[in-house]
Amino acid sequence: MKVYFKLLLTLSIGISIISCGEKKETDATGNPINQAKTSVNQTPKELGKELFEGKGMCATCHKADQKIVGPSIKDISKIYTDKGASISLFLQGETDPIVDPSQYEIMKANLEITKAMTEAEVQALETYMLSIK
């Protein structure tokens, strides 16, 4: 009887652990976000590209050398470099837009995503964007 009870208890604990799901992160509108899985050897530029194309949802409106909804990454990089401004401060909501302020209202939802990122993630986004020339 003790053996049966121990087996039942062990199975119950095992099932409880297995059935506990992984918490899914969502964006400001409730859509699931694919979290960036960083490797130990991943450079800030690689992480930035991964965030730009994934969790940050930046690639929805920005392409490397072509304006679609928002300005191209090349244009953003050039303007921020020429003005000595910080992309990461803008992405954290600490400075005003300088590239195309008329598009700011459209970008507000995505800024909620970048404001929730860690300092390292935002810095990685900036590193990636400034690498596009």
N, C-alpha and C positions, 0 to 999 in steps of 0.2 A: 504494500500500500504506500509506503514512504517513497519507493522508487517511482511509482506511478505519479505521485504528487510532485516530486522533483522534476520529472520529465514534463509534466503539464506546466509547471511554473517556468521552466526553461523555455519551452515553446511559446508561452505567453509573452515573456520578455522579448524573445527574438522577433515575434510578430509585431510587437509594439515598436521596436527599434526600426524594423524594416518599413513599417507603414508610415512612419514620420516622414513627411515629404520635405523636399528642399524648398526654402522660401524663395519665391520669384520676385525680383525687383521690377517695379513698374515705373513708367515715366509719369509726367504731370497729368497726362490724360488717361492713365490707367492701363496703357498698353505694356506688355512685357518687354523688358530690355534684356538683350543678351549681354551678360556681364563679361568684361574682358578678362580672359584668363592669362595672366602674365607669367612668362617663364623667368627663371632666375637670370638668364642671359639676355633678356629682352632690353634693347636700348630705349631711351626715352622717345626717340623718333619712331621706332617700331610700335611702341605702346600708343603714341599719339595717333599714328595712322589707324591702328586698330580701334581706338576710341572714336576717331573722326568718322570711320566707316560703319561703326556699330553703335555702341551705347550712346554716344553723343548725338547721333542722327544728323550730323553736319552734312554728310554727303548727299542728303536729300535735296539740299538747295545749293551746295557749293561743289564745283568741279575744279580740277587743278588749273586749267587754262581757258575756261569757258564760263561766261556768265549765263546762269539759268535763272533761278529765282533770286539768288544772291550773287554777289560779285565772286569772281574766280579767286582761288587761293593765291595765285600769283599776284593779283591786284592787291589783295588784303596784305600779303607779306610785304610787298613793295611799299605800300603806304605806311604801314606800321614801322617798318625799318627806317624809311625816310624821315618820319616824324619822331623817331626814338620813343615810340609808344609801346605799351604792353598789351598784347592780345589777351594774356591770362587775366589781367585786371578787368578787362572788358567782359570776358566770359564769366567772371565771378560777380559781375554787376556793380563793380566799383568805379567804373569810368563810363563816359558816354561813347556812343559809336562815332567813329571818325571816317569810316570808308563810305558808307551810304546810309546816312541817318533816316532817310525816307523808308528804308526797309526794316527799321527797328521794330515796329509793331508786329510784323510777320515773324520776327525772330524771338519774340518774348517767350514763347512756349519752350523753345529749345534752350534758352538761357536758364530756365528753371532746372533743366537737366544738368547743365554745366555748373551751376551754382551748387548743386548737390555733390559734385565730384570732389575728390580729395585734392589737396594742393599739388601733389605729384602728378595726378592725372591731368589737371589743367595745364601744368607746366609742360607735360608731354605733348598735349595738343598744340601748345604754342611752338614747341620745338619742331614738331612735324610741319606745321603750317609755314614757319619761317624757312624751312629747308626747301620749300617749293619756290624755285626762281624762274 
